[in-house]
């Protein structure tokens, strides 16, 4: 009887010890898993991003990158059509290259899509919020850019301007709009990207095709860049357009030097 009890006690001890070892193994595995997750979560990229990356890569005063003159530290890419302006950029999910127009004080990147003859629209209403061109831009965004919306500033402030028939680049502010992530370039921005003669001819790198700008003349006319020259047109006319967006200052790049053969590639 005593021998059986001793044997039973030994079995219970062995079983208890086995459970204890199993508990220790499981606890160690869970602890290791938690430590690994924590280690992964704390790893982050600390190098330059957004506008800082472009400034470091190109260098101010090189490749057309220069101070905007606004006094807030913003920069613009300025150069004629014959200059080597290193502002080409490739964004995810788009086979067409874009160009960096400017880098604002917060290091967001304002970029414009290269000319695409398949994109055309009438301007429509002179009120930007209800214009046909804005509807066309929003449709383009939903179809082509909504998948990378976390890289794009969603509610930037778009300045709305007008200018007289006689001076395309002397613009007047007529309001602001901040309910869309996409817009167009204004006349004064195009002028700041190159040289403009008294005749209204612009030798900017922006010159391409026959495209609407965001600047209007009055309730029935607006501006477009046509053959390297500012040209006024009825808002009911159809012309090409080049979408403009702001990339966030937090965007990362995987490669590129800004040339057409090696554009800055946005990492996603």
KEKE-89618 format. One record per residue (C-alpha): y, x, z. Coordinates in steps of 0.001 Angstrom, whole numbers, plus 500000, padded with zeros to 6 digits. Example, Ala and Ser with C-alpha at 12.3 -4.5 7.8 and 13.67 -1.06 7.14 Angstrom:
REM residues 2
495500512300507800 498940513670507140 
***
This chain:
REM residues 268
500000500000500000 502316502828500905 501420504669497680 502339501612495552 505684501203497317 506525504868496736 505650504536493064 507821501407492764 510768503181494369 510403506101491933 510413503740488961 513541501976490254 515281505320490765 514402506427487231 515620503146485740 518866503317487721 519411506924486677 518820506008483015 521410503234483220 523823505654484879 523378508197482055 523848505423479474 527028504310481232 528421507856481251 527601508296477541 529266505001476604 532344505779478698 532662509198477097 532340507696473609 535011505105474346 537291507691475912 536848510015472931 537609507140470548 540773506273472455 541852509899472444 541226510186468702 543206507018467940 546070508215470094 546055511604468371 546221509973464913 549003507624466007 551242510481467151 551021512441463886 554126511774461745 556064513466458943 559173515173460272 560555516658457059 563503515370454988 563270511839453600 565312509623451306 568688511044450400 568192514120452580 565152515084450498 567105514766447243 570047516763448626 567715519523449844 565838519580446525 568799519488444150 571628520979446193 575170519625446283 577137520813443277 573928521349441286 572337519075438691 575314516749438743 575157515944442490 578649515921443978 580792514379446705 581884510816445900 585373511389447256 585149508370449556 585281510508452696 582107509088454230 579707511819453081 578239509807450210 577283511584446993 577088510641443308 575332512082440280 578014512901437733 577465514278434253 577900513640430560 575073512685428271 574659516371427318 574454517660430905 571209518382432722 571518515715435421 568452516058437642 568264512493438959 565089511100437379 562848509227439803 559449507529439525 558763504565441797 555322502994442411 553979500314440053 556507500950437276 555820502944434116 559551503212433335 561608505958434991 564680505223437118 567809507326437726 569517508046441045 573127506856440861 574299507726444357 573304508556447937 575210506549450533 576355507669453986 573078506393455505 571056508383452928 569805505300451067 569347505894447339 571003503629444774 568895503788441617 569129502231438161 566210501616435819 566155503393432464 566989501285429429 564306498768428496 564946496692425366 562627493947426653 565059493062429443 567852490812428170 569812487821429428 573071485936429120 575447486554432028 576076482846432519 578323481730435362 581097484106436441 580163483292440047 577538485974440727 575545483853443179 574879481187440557 574791483394437452 571928483490434959 571850487289435069 571141487259438822 568309484796438250 566877487141435597 567155490082438002 565449488178440801 562620487211438436 562225490870437471 562086491824441142 559408489268441991 557262490257439031 557622494038439301 558985495186442669 557908492704445346 554756494751445974 556843497684447248 559516495627449036 559055497670452229 560568500661450383 563616498694449229 566722497696451194 566462493905451211 570026492816451951 572423495492450714 576076494626450248 576898494290446556 580598494596445800 581798492096443193 584653493253440965 586797492192438049 589130494069435718 591607493210433040 590927493202429315 593004496346428865 591536498617431559 587806498367432150 587608500923434972 590544499715437072 588577497189439086 589642494697441755 587407493471444544 586698489733444308 584082489474447043 580703490634448298 577136489405447935 574197490281450184 571460487735449491 569439489708446950 567805493158446889 568677493680443213 571874493886441152 573738495794438418 576149498728438231 579899498080438372 582363499518435841 583870501896438395 580417503271439293 579671503983435634 583061505682435294 582329507807438405 579062508982436842 580796510661433889 584079510946432016 586085508044430621 588699508446427894 591796506239427523 589990504416424739 587410503177427264 584720505462425886 582459506847428608 580394510026428317 578214509193431315 574474509819431584 574269506044432197 574948505378428512 571967503706426967 571686500574424880 573962497559425097 573928496473428743 575766494141431086 577671495560434055 578368493663437263 582127493563436563 583672490456435006 587037489847433349 587530486154434049 585556482916434176 584420483257430567 584225487011429853 582493490046431305 581917493731430622 579061495625429064 578544499247428045 577937499271424319 577404502472422369 578979504582425105 582055502379425329 583100499555427640 583164496359425634 584168492854426737 582032489914425769 581648486203426396 579417485477429376 577337483219427152 576341486205424985 572933487790425418 572625491507426160 570244493928427854 570466494684431555 569365497562433773 568162496562437274 569632498380440269 568104498626443761 568551500643446950 565613502712448204 565514503116451975 566470506415453595 562923506572454992 561143506873451621 558903509913451138 558361511958447979 555196513677446824 556538515912444042 559156516485441367 562445518289440773 564458515447439206 564054516484435577 562752514025433002 559520516009432718 559063516211436496 560822513252438155 560987512789441913 557835510785442692 558123508242445495 555098508352447774 553491505029448721 
***
